[in-house]
Amino acid sequence: MSKLFYDHLIILEEVEIELGKLELDRDEKRELEELIEETLHHRVLDRVLSELPRVHHEEFLQRFAETPHDPCLIGYLNKKIEQSVEEHIQDEVKKMKKEIMADIQAGAKEHKGQGKKKRARLLT
């Protein structure tokens, strides 16, 4: 995905570490990373638009479409939103990171359980 005005607020090291522990080939891992990026992008924009008064949606979306990387968009949003847009974005990232980590850990446990079942079947 291209650079976005809020990229500096997103730190997903823990997620990357957990993904690295999974038994995935390169394509599967890249596909998961892209899915995470896309989902995060949609959730961040949804959060921003939820906090931004409706009257400013069109102007913001036009600015975002023209220059999605422009750090001035943070300043623009902070003038229009009561609470800091950085706080909203970081909160949304934190929530999603927690969900992703839980999903990865649940998937890893499920995968281990299936491996044990397969070995048990092979032994019988």
N, CA, C and O atoms as a GROMACS GRO file, in nm:
protein
  496
    1MET      N    1   0.084  -0.118   0.000
    1MET     CA    2   0.000   0.000   0.000
    1MET      C    3   0.090   0.124   0.000
    1MET      O    4   0.201   0.121   0.052
    2SER      N    5   0.042   0.231  -0.057
    2SER     CA    6   0.121   0.354  -0.064
    2SER      C    7   0.128   0.421   0.074
    2SER      O    8   0.055   0.385   0.165
    3LYS      N    9   0.217   0.517   0.086
    3LYS     CA   10   0.236   0.588   0.211
    3LYS      C   11   0.112   0.674   0.240
    3LYS      O   12   0.057   0.738   0.151
    4LEU      N   13   0.070   0.672   0.367
    4LEU     CA   14  -0.047   0.746   0.409
    4LEU      C   15  -0.012   0.844   0.521
    4LEU      O   16   0.088   0.825   0.591
    5PHE      N   17  -0.092   0.946   0.537
    5PHE     CA   18  -0.062   1.052   0.632
    5PHE      C   19  -0.051   1.004   0.776
    5PHE      O   20   0.008   1.073   0.859
    6TYR      N   21  -0.105   0.888   0.808
    6TYR     CA   22  -0.104   0.839   0.945
    6TYR      C   23  -0.008   0.721   0.965
    6TYR      O   24  -0.007   0.661   1.073
    7ASP      N   25   0.071   0.688   0.866
    7ASP     CA   26   0.161   0.572   0.876
    7ASP      C   27   0.252   0.576   0.998
    7ASP      O   28   0.279   0.472   1.059
    8HIS      N   29   0.299   0.694   1.035
    8HIS     CA   30   0.391   0.706   1.149
    8HIS      C   31   0.325   0.668   1.282
    8HIS      O   32   0.394   0.650   1.382
    9LEU      N   33   0.193   0.657   1.283
    9LEU     CA   34   0.120   0.623   1.405
    9LEU      C   35   0.096   0.472   1.418
    9LEU      O   36   0.044   0.426   1.520
   10ILE      N   37   0.133   0.397   1.316
   10ILE     CA   38   0.105   0.254   1.314
   10ILE      C   39   0.233   0.175   1.337
   10ILE      O   40   0.327   0.182   1.258
   11ILE      N   41   0.234   0.101   1.447
   11ILE     CA   42   0.348   0.015   1.478
   11ILE      C   43   0.292  -0.125   1.502
   11ILE      O   44   0.217  -0.149   1.597
   12LEU      N   45   0.329  -0.216   1.415
   12LEU     CA   46   0.274  -0.352   1.421
   12LEU      C   47   0.384  -0.457   1.439
   12LEU      O   48   0.372  -0.569   1.389
   13GLU      N   49   0.489  -0.422   1.511
   13GLU     CA   50   0.601  -0.515   1.528
   13GLU      C   51   0.558  -0.647   1.592
   13GLU      O   52   0.598  -0.754   1.547
   14GLU      N   53   0.473  -0.638   1.697
   14GLU     CA   54   0.429  -0.761   1.764
   14GLU      C   55   0.354  -0.852   1.668
   14GLU      O   56   0.369  -0.974   1.672
   15VAL      N   57   0.272  -0.792   1.583
   15VAL     CA   58   0.196  -0.870   1.486
   15VAL      C   59   0.292  -0.937   1.388
   15VAL      O   60   0.275  -1.054   1.355
   16GLU      N   61   0.391  -0.863   1.340
   16GLU     CA   62   0.488  -0.920   1.247
   16GLU      C   63   0.565  -1.035   1.310
   16GLU      O   64   0.592  -1.136   1.245
   17ILE      N   65   0.600  -1.020   1.438
   17ILE     CA   66   0.672  -1.127   1.508
   17ILE      C   67   0.584  -1.252   1.518
   17ILE      O   68   0.631  -1.363   1.491
   18GLU      N   69   0.458  -1.233   1.555
   18GLU     CA   70   0.367  -1.348   1.567
   18GLU      C   71   0.343  -1.414   1.431
   18GLU      O   72   0.338  -1.536   1.422
   19LEU      N   73   0.328  -1.333   1.327
   19LEU     CA   74   0.311  -1.390   1.193
   19LEU      C   75   0.433  -1.472   1.153
   19LEU      O   76   0.421  -1.575   1.086
   20GLY      N   77   0.550  -1.426   1.193
   20GLY     CA   78   0.673  -1.496   1.162
   20GLY      C   79   0.680  -1.634   1.227
   20GLY      O   80   0.750  -1.722   1.178
   21LYS      N   81   0.609  -1.652   1.337
   21LYS     CA   82   0.608  -1.780   1.408
   21LYS      C   83   0.518  -1.883   1.341
   21LYS      O   84   0.532  -2.003   1.365
   22LEU      N   85   0.427  -1.836   1.257
   22LEU     CA   86   0.334  -1.928   1.191
   22LEU      C   87   0.402  -2.000   1.076
   22LEU      O   88   0.495  -1.948   1.014
   23GLU      N   89   0.356  -2.119   1.050
   23GLU     CA   90   0.411  -2.198   0.940
   23GLU      C   91   0.340  -2.158   0.810
   23GLU      O   92   0.247  -2.225   0.764
   24LEU      N   93   0.386  -2.047   0.753
   24LEU     CA   94   0.326  -1.994   0.630
   24LEU      C   95   0.434  -1.981   0.525
   24LEU      O   96   0.549  -1.948   0.555
   25ASP      N   97   0.396  -2.006   0.400
   25ASP     CA   98   0.494  -1.979   0.294
   25ASP      C   99   0.492  -1.828   0.267
   25ASP      O  100   0.407  -1.756   0.319
   26ARG      N  101   0.585  -1.783   0.188
   26ARG     CA  102   0.602  -1.639   0.163
   26ARG      C  103   0.474  -1.575   0.108
   26ARG      O  104   0.436  -1.466   0.150
   27ASP      N  105   0.408  -1.643   0.014
   27ASP     CA  106   0.286  -1.587  -0.046
   27ASP      C  107   0.173  -1.576   0.056
   27ASP      O  108   0.101  -1.476   0.058
   28GLU      N  109   0.158  -1.678   0.140
   28GLU     CA  110   0.053  -1.674   0.242
   28GLU      C  111   0.078  -1.561   0.341
   28GLU      O  112  -0.014  -1.489   0.380
   29LYS      N  113   0.204  -1.547   0.382
   29LYS     CA  114   0.238  -1.441   0.476
   29LYS      C  115   0.212  -1.304   0.415
   29LYS      O  116   0.155  -1.216   0.480
   30ARG      N  117   0.253  -1.284   0.291
   30ARG     CA  118   0.232  -1.155   0.223
   30ARG      C  119   0.082  -1.127   0.208
   30ARG      O  120   0.038  -1.013   0.226
   31GLU      N  121   0.006  -1.229   0.176
   31GLU     CA  122  -0.139  -1.213   0.163
   31GLU      C  123  -0.201  -1.169   0.296
   31GLU      O  124  -0.288  -1.081   0.299
   32LEU      N  125  -0.157  -1.231   0.405
   32LEU     CA  126  -0.207  -1.192   0.537
   32LEU      C  127  -0.167  -1.049   0.572
   32LEU      O  128  -0.248  -0.973   0.625
   33GLU      N  129  -0.043  -1.012   0.542
   33GLU     CA  130   0.003  -0.876   0.569
   33GLU      C  131  -0.079  -0.773   0.491
   33GLU      O  132  -0.114  -0.668   0.544
   34GLU      N  133  -0.108  -0.803   0.366
   34GLU     CA  134  -0.189  -0.712   0.284
   34GLU      C  135  -0.331  -0.701   0.339
   34GLU      O  136  -0.388  -0.592   0.342
   35LEU      N  137  -0.387  -0.813   0.382
   35LEU     CA  138  -0.521  -0.812   0.440
   35LEU      C  139  -0.524  -0.727   0.567
   35LEU      O  140  -0.617  -0.651   0.590
   36ILE      N  141  -0.422  -0.741   0.649
   36ILE     CA  142  -0.412  -0.662   0.772
   36ILE      C  143  -0.402  -0.513   0.738
   36ILE      O  144  -0.472  -0.432   0.798
   37GLU      N  145  -0.317  -0.478   0.643
   37GLU     CA  146  -0.301  -0.338   0.602
   37GLU      C  147  -0.432  -0.279   0.550
   37GLU      O  148  -0.470  -0.168   0.587
   38GLU      N  149  -0.500  -0.354   0.464
   38GLU     CA  150  -0.626  -0.305   0.406
   38GLU      C  151  -0.733  -0.288   0.514
   38GLU      O  152  -0.804  -0.188   0.517
   39THR      N  153  -0.743  -0.386   0.602
   39THR     CA  154  -0.842  -0.380   0.709
   39THR      C  155  -0.813  -0.262   0.801
   39THR      O  156  -0.904  -0.189   0.840
   40LEU      N  157  -0.687  -0.246   0.835
   40LEU     CA  158  -0.648  -0.135   0.922
   40LEU      C  159  -0.679  -0.001   0.856
   40LEU      O  160  -0.729   0.091   0.921
   41HIS      N  161  -0.650   0.010   0.728
   41HIS     CA  162  -0.679   0.134   0.654
   41HIS      C  163  -0.829   0.166   0.661
   41HIS      O  164  -0.867   0.280   0.687
   42HIS      N  165  -0.912   0.066   0.637
   42HIS     CA  166  -1.057   0.088   0.641
   42HIS      C  167  -1.103   0.127   0.782
   42HIS      O  168  -1.188   0.214   0.798
   43ARG      N  169  -1.047   0.061   0.882
   43ARG     CA  170  -1.088   0.093   1.019
   43ARG      C  171  -1.042   0.232   1.060
   43ARG      O  172  -1.116   0.303   1.127
   44VAL      N  173  -0.922   0.272   1.020
   44VAL     CA  174  -0.874   0.406   1.054
   44VAL      C  175  -0.961   0.511   0.985
   44VAL      O  176  -1.004   0.607   1.048
   45LEU      N  177  -0.988   0.492   0.856
   45LEU     CA  178  -1.072   0.590   0.786
   45LEU      C  179  -1.213   0.593   0.844
   45LEU      O  180  -1.272   0.700   0.856
   46ASP      N  181  -1.267   0.478   0.880
   46ASP     CA  182  -1.400   0.474   0.942
   46ASP      C  183  -1.399   0.552   1.073
   46ASP      O  184  -1.492   0.629   1.101
   47ARG      N  185  -1.296   0.534   1.153
   47ARG     CA  186  -1.286   0.605   1.281
   47ARG      C  187  -1.273   0.755   1.258
   47ARG      O  188  -1.340   0.834   1.325
   48VAL      N  189  -1.188   0.795   1.164
   48VAL     CA  190  -1.170   0.937   1.134
   48VAL      C  191  -1.303   0.997   1.088
   48VAL      O  192  -1.343   1.104   1.136
   49LEU      N  193  -1.370   0.930   0.997
   49LEU     CA  194  -1.498   0.983   0.946
   49LEU      C  195  -1.607   0.982   1.052
   49LEU      O  196  -1.696   1.066   1.050
   50SER      N  197  -1.600   0.888   1.145
   50SER     CA  198  -1.698   0.885   1.255
   50SER      C  199  -1.680   1.006   1.347
   50SER      O  200  -1.777   1.058   1.401
   51GLU      N  201  -1.557   1.049   1.364
   51GLU     CA  202  -1.528   1.162   1.453
   51GLU      C  203  -1.539   1.297   1.382
   51GLU      O  204  -1.570   1.398   1.444
   52LEU      N  205  -1.514   1.296   1.253
   52LEU     CA  206  -1.519   1.420   1.174
   52LEU      C  207  -1.664   1.458   1.146
   52LEU      O  208  -1.741   1.376   1.097
   53PRO      N  209  -1.703   1.582   1.177
   53PRO     CA  210  -1.840   1.623   1.145
   53PRO      C  211  -1.870   1.601   0.996
   53PRO      O  212  -1.786   1.627   0.909
   54ARG      N  213  -1.989   1.552   0.969
   54ARG     CA  214  -2.030   1.514   0.834
   54ARG      C  215  -2.007   1.625   0.731
   54ARG      O  216  -1.977   1.597   0.615
   55VAL      N  217  -2.022   1.747   0.773
   55VAL     CA  218  -2.009   1.861   0.682
   55VAL      C  219  -1.867   1.869   0.622
   55VAL      O  220  -1.848   1.930   0.517
   56HIS      N  221  -1.769   1.807   0.688
   56HIS     CA  222  -1.630   1.812   0.640
   56HIS      C  223  -1.586   1.685   0.566
   56HIS      O  224  -1.474   1.678   0.517
   57HIS      N  225  -1.673   1.586   0.557
   57HIS     CA  226  -1.636   1.459   0.493
   57HIS      C  227  -1.588   1.477   0.350
   57HIS      O  228  -1.482   1.428   0.312
   58GLU      N  229  -1.666   1.546   0.271
   58GLU     CA  230  -1.633   1.560   0.129
   58GLU      C  231  -1.497   1.628   0.109
   58GLU      O  232  -1.415   1.583   0.030
   59GLU      N  233  -1.475   1.736   0.182
   59GLU     CA  234  -1.348   1.808   0.168
   59GLU      C  235  -1.231   1.719   0.211
   59GLU      O  236  -1.129   1.713   0.142
   60PHE      N  237  -1.246   1.651   0.325
   60PHE     CA  238  -1.138   1.563   0.370
   60PHE      C  239  -1.111   1.452   0.270
   60PHE      O  240  -0.996   1.426   0.236
   61LEU      N  241  -1.216   1.386   0.222
   61LEU     CA  242  -1.197   1.275   0.128
   61LEU      C  243  -1.133   1.322  -0.003
   61LEU      O  244  -1.053   1.250  -0.063
   62GLN      N  245  -1.168   1.442  -0.046
   62GLN     CA  246  -1.106   1.497  -0.166
   62GLN      C  247  -0.956   1.523  -0.142
   62GLN      O  248  -0.873   1.487  -0.226
   63ARG      N  249  -0.924   1.584  -0.029
   63ARG     CA  250  -0.783   1.608   0.005
   63ARG      C  251  -0.706   1.476   0.016
   63ARG      O  252  -0.594   1.463  -0.032
   64PHE      N  253  -0.769   1.380   0.081
   64PHE     CA  254  -0.706   1.249   0.101
   64PHE      C  255  -0.683   1.179  -0.033
   64PHE      O  256  -0.578   1.119  -0.054
   65ALA      N  257  -0.780   1.187  -0.122
   65ALA     CA  258  -0.768   1.123  -0.254
   65ALA      C  259  -0.655   1.187  -0.336
   65ALA      O  260  -0.583   1.118  -0.408
   66GLU      N  261  -0.639   1.317  -0.323
   66GLU     CA  262  -0.536   1.388  -0.399
   66GLU      C  263  -0.396   1.366  -0.343
   66GLU      O  264  -0.301   1.345  -0.419
   67THR      N  265  -0.383   1.370  -0.211
   67THR     CA  266  -0.251   1.355  -0.148
   67THR      C  267  -0.263   1.273  -0.019
   67THR      O  268  -0.259   1.328   0.091
   68PRO      N  269  -0.277   1.142  -0.032
   68PRO     CA  270  -0.298   1.057   0.086
   68PRO      C  271  -0.179   1.056   0.183
   68PRO      O  272  -0.195   1.020   0.299
   69HIS      N  273  -0.063   1.094   0.135
   69HIS     CA  274   0.059   1.094   0.217
   69HIS      C  275   0.082   1.226   0.292
   69HIS      O  276   0.169   1.232   0.378
   70ASP      N  277   0.005   1.329   0.261
   70ASP     CA  278   0.029   1.464   0.312
   70ASP      C  279   0.012   1.471   0.464
   70ASP      O  280  -0.098   1.453   0.515
   71PRO      N  281   0.121   1.498   0.538
   71PRO     CA  282   0.111   1.506   0.684
   71PRO      C  283   0.024   1.623   0.731
   71PRO      O  284  -0.018   1.625   0.847
   72CYS      N  285  -0.003   1.718   0.644
   72CYS     CA  286  -0.090   1.831   0.680
   72CYS      C  287  -0.234   1.786   0.704
   72CYS      O  288  -0.313   1.859   0.765
   73LEU      N  289  -0.269   1.667   0.657
   73LEU     CA  290  -0.404   1.615   0.682
   73LEU      C  291  -0.428   1.596   0.832
   73LEU      O  292  -0.541   1.610   0.879
   74ILE      N  293  -0.323   1.564   0.906
   74ILE     CA  294  -0.335   1.551   1.053
   74ILE      C  295  -0.379   1.685   1.111
   74ILE      O  296  -0.472   1.691   1.192
   75GLY      N  297  -0.312   1.793   1.070
   75GLY     CA  298  -0.347   1.926   1.119
   75GLY      C  299  -0.489   1.965   1.080
   75GLY      O  300  -0.564   2.020   1.160
   76TYR      N  301  -0.525   1.935   0.955
   76TYR     CA  302  -0.660   1.964   0.908
   76TYR      C  303  -0.763   1.894   0.997
   76TYR      O  304  -0.858   1.956   1.044
   77LEU      N  305  -0.741   1.765   1.020
   77LEU     CA  306  -0.836   1.688   1.102
   77LEU      C  307  -0.839   1.736   1.246
   77LEU      O  308  -0.946   1.742   1.307
   78ASN      N  309  -0.724   1.772   1.300
   78ASN     CA  310  -0.720   1.819   1.439
   78ASN      C  311  -0.799   1.949   1.457
   78ASN      O  312  -0.850   1.975   1.566
   79LYS      N  313  -0.808   2.029   1.352
   79LYS     CA  314  -0.887   2.152   1.360
   79LYS      C  315  -1.037   2.122   1.357
   79LYS      O  316  -1.117   2.202   1.407
   80LYS      N  317  -1.075   2.009   1.300
   80LYS     CA  318  -1.216   1.977   1.280
   80LYS      C  319  -1.271   1.878   1.384
   80LYS      O  320  -1.393   1.868   1.402
   81ILE      N  321  -1.183   1.805   1.451
   81ILE     CA  322  -1.224   1.702   1.546
   81ILE      C  323  -1.188   1.748   1.687
   81ILE      O  324  -1.083   1.808   1.708
   82GLU      N  325  -1.277   1.719   1.784
   82GLU     CA  326  -1.253   1.764   1.921
   82GLU      C  327  -1.129   1.701   1.983
   82GLU      O  328  -1.038   1.772   2.025
   83GLN      N  329  -1.124   1.568   1.989
   83GLN     CA  330  -1.009   1.498   2.045
   83GLN      C  331  -0.904   1.483   1.936
   83GLN      O  332  -0.938   1.477   1.818
   84SER      N  333  -0.779   1.476   1.973
   84SER     CA  334  -0.669   1.461   1.878
   84SER      C  335  -0.692   1.342   1.784
   84SER      O  336  -0.722   1.232   1.829
   85VAL      N  337  -0.677   1.366   1.655
   85VAL     CA  338  -0.695   1.259   1.557
   85VAL      C  339  -0.589   1.151   1.577
   85VAL      O  340  -0.614   1.033   1.552
   86GLU      N  341  -0.470   1.190   1.623
   86GLU     CA  342  -0.366   1.092   1.651
   86GLU      C  343  -0.414   0.993   1.757
   86GLU      O  344  -0.390   0.872   1.745
   87GLU      N  345  -0.480   1.044   1.861
   87GLU     CA  346  -0.532   0.956   1.967
   87GLU      C  347  -0.637   0.860   1.912
   87GLU      O  348  -0.638   0.742   1.947
   88HIS      N  349  -0.724   0.910   1.827
   88HIS     CA  350  -0.826   0.824   1.767
   88HIS      C  351  -0.761   0.714   1.683
   88HIS      O  352  -0.799   0.597   1.693
   89ILE      N  353  -0.665   0.752   1.602
   89ILE     CA  354  -0.598   0.654   1.515
   89ILE      C  355  -0.523   0.552   1.599
   89ILE      O  356  -0.533   0.432   1.574
   90GLN      N  357  -0.447   0.598   1.697
   90GLN     CA  358  -0.371   0.506   1.782
   90GLN      C  359  -0.463   0.413   1.859
   90GLN      O  360  -0.431   0.296   1.878
   91ASP      N  361  -0.576   0.464   1.903
   91ASP     CA  362  -0.673   0.380   1.974
   91ASP      C  363  -0.727   0.271   1.882
   91ASP      O  364  -0.738   0.155   1.922
   92GLU      N  365  -0.760   0.308   1.760
   92GLU     CA  366  -0.812   0.210   1.663
   92GLU      C  367  -0.706   0.106   1.629
   92GLU      O  368  -0.737  -0.013   1.618
   93VAL      N  369  -0.582   0.150   1.611
   93VAL     CA  370  -0.472   0.057   1.582
   93VAL      C  371  -0.454  -0.039   1.699
   93VAL      O  372  -0.436  -0.159   1.679
   94LYS      N  373  -0.458   0.014   1.820
   94LYS     CA  374  -0.441  -0.069   1.940
   94LYS      C  375  -0.550  -0.176   1.948
   94LYS      O  376  -0.522  -0.292   1.977
   95LYS      N  377  -0.675  -0.136   1.923
   95LYS     CA  378  -0.787  -0.231   1.926
   95LYS      C  379  -0.767  -0.341   1.821
   95LYS      O  380  -0.784  -0.459   1.850
   96MET      N  381  -0.733  -0.300   1.701
   96MET     CA  382  -0.718  -0.398   1.594
   96MET      C  383  -0.599  -0.489   1.620
   96MET      O  384  -0.606  -0.610   1.593
   97LYS      N  385  -0.490  -0.434   1.671
   97LYS     CA  386  -0.372  -0.514   1.702
   97LYS      C  387  -0.408  -0.623   1.803
   97LYS      O  388  -0.366  -0.738   1.789
   98LYS      N  389  -0.486  -0.585   1.904
   98LYS     CA  390  -0.529  -0.681   2.006
   98LYS      C  391  -0.612  -0.794   1.943
   98LYS      O  392  -0.593  -0.911   1.975
   99GLU      N  393  -0.702  -0.757   1.854
   99GLU     CA  394  -0.786  -0.856   1.784
   99GLU      C  395  -0.701  -0.948   1.697
   99GLU      O  396  -0.721  -1.070   1.696
  100ILE      N  397  -0.606  -0.891   1.624
  100ILE     CA  398  -0.520  -0.970   1.536
  100ILE      C  399  -0.436  -1.068   1.618
  100ILE      O  400  -0.424  -1.185   1.582
  101MET      N  401  -0.378  -1.019   1.727
  101MET     CA  402  -0.295  -1.106   1.810
  101MET      C  403  -0.378  -1.222   1.865
  101MET      O  404  -0.330  -1.336   1.868
  102ALA      N  405  -0.500  -1.194   1.908
  102ALA     CA  406  -0.586  -1.301   1.959
  102ALA      C  407  -0.618  -1.401   1.848
  102ALA      O  408  -0.617  -1.521   1.872
  103ASP      N  409  -0.645  -1.352   1.728
  103ASP     CA  410  -0.674  -1.440   1.614
  103ASP      C  411  -0.554  -1.527   1.579
  103ASP      O  412  -0.568  -1.646   1.553
  104ILE      N  413  -0.436  -1.466   1.578
  104ILE     CA  414  -0.315  -1.541   1.544
  104ILE      C  415  -0.290  -1.650   1.648
  104ILE      O  416  -0.262  -1.765   1.614
  105GLN      N  417  -0.302  -1.614   1.776
  105GLN     CA  418  -0.278  -1.711   1.882
  105GLN      C  419  -0.382  -1.822   1.880
  105GLN      O  420  -0.349  -1.939   1.904
  106ALA      N  421  -0.508  -1.788   1.853
  106ALA     CA  422  -0.612  -1.890   1.844
  106ALA      C  423  -0.586  -1.981   1.725
  106ALA      O  424  -0.603  -2.103   1.734
  107GLY      N  425  -0.545  -1.924   1.614
  107GLY     CA  426  -0.514  -2.002   1.494
  107GLY      C  427  -0.396  -2.094   1.516
  107GLY      O  428  -0.395  -2.207   1.468
  108ALA      N  429  -0.295  -2.045   1.589
  108ALA     CA  430  -0.177  -2.127   1.618
  108ALA      C  431  -0.214  -2.245   1.707
  108ALA      O  432  -0.166  -2.356   1.686
  109LYS      N  433  -0.300  -2.221   1.807
  109LYS     CA  434  -0.344  -2.330   1.896
  109LYS      C  435  -0.424  -2.432   1.818
  109LYS      O  436  -0.406  -2.553   1.835
  110GLU      N  437  -0.512  -2.384   1.732
  110GLU     CA  438  -0.595  -2.473   1.651
  110GLU      C  439  -0.507  -2.557   1.558
  110GLU      O  440  -0.529  -2.677   1.542
  111HIS      N  441  -0.407  -2.493   1.499
  111HIS     CA  442  -0.316  -2.562   1.408
  111HIS      C  443  -0.238  -2.670   1.483
  111HIS      O  444  -0.221  -2.781   1.432
  112LYS      N  445  -0.191  -2.639   1.604
  112LYS     CA  446  -0.119  -2.738   1.685
  112LYS      C  447  -0.210  -2.855   1.718
  112LYS      O  448  -0.167  -2.971   1.712
  113GLY      N  449  -0.335  -2.827   1.753
  113GLY     CA  450  -0.431  -2.932   1.786
  113GLY      C  451  -0.456  -3.024   1.668
  113GLY      O  452  -0.468  -3.145   1.684
  114GLN      N  453  -0.463  -2.968   1.548
  114GLN     CA  454  -0.485  -3.048   1.428
  114GLN      C  455  -0.363  -3.135   1.400
  114GLN      O  456  -0.377  -3.248   1.353
  115GLY      N  457  -0.245  -3.082   1.428
  115GLY     CA  458  -0.123  -3.160   1.408
  115GLY      C  459  -0.119  -3.281   1.499
  115GLY      O  460  -0.077  -3.389   1.458
  116LYS      N  461  -0.163  -3.263   1.624
  116LYS     CA  462  -0.167  -3.375   1.720
  116LYS      C  463  -0.267  -3.480   1.674
  116LYS      O  464  -0.240  -3.600   1.684
  117LYS      N  465  -0.383  -3.435   1.625
  117LYS     CA  466  -0.485  -3.530   1.577
  117LYS      C  467  -0.432  -3.610   1.459
  117LYS      O  468  -0.454  -3.731   1.451
  118LYS      N  469  -0.363  -3.543   1.368
  118LYS     CA  470  -0.308  -3.613   1.251
  118LYS      C  471  -0.205  -3.718   1.295
  118LYS      O  472  -0.205  -3.830   1.244
  119ARG      N  473  -0.118  -3.681   1.390
  119ARG     CA  474  -0.017  -3.776   1.438
  119ARG      C  475  -0.084  -3.894   1.506
  119ARG      O  476  -0.041  -4.008   1.490
  120ALA      N  477  -0.190  -3.869   1.583
  120ALA     CA  478  -0.261  -3.977   1.652
  120ALA      C  479  -0.324  -4.072   1.551
  120ALA      O  480  -0.320  -4.194   1.569
  121ARG      N  481  -0.382  -4.017   1.444
  121ARG     CA  482  -0.442  -4.101   1.340
  121ARG      C  483  -0.336  -4.186   1.271
  121ARG      O  484  -0.361  -4.302   1.237
  122LEU      N  485  -0.220  -4.129   1.250
  122LEU     CA  486  -0.112  -4.203   1.185
  122LEU      C  487  -0.063  -4.318   1.271
  122LEU      O  488  -0.020  -4.422   1.220
  123LEU      N  489  -0.069  -4.301   1.402
  123LEU     CA  490  -0.022  -4.404   1.493
  123LEU      C  491  -0.122  -4.517   1.511
  123LEU      O  492  -0.084  -4.625   1.557
  124THR      N  493  -0.247  -4.497   1.477
  124THR     CA  494  -0.348  -4.602   1.497
  124THR      C  495  -0.367  -4.686   1.374
  124THR      O  496  -0.448  -4.779   1.374
   0.00000   0.00000   0.00000
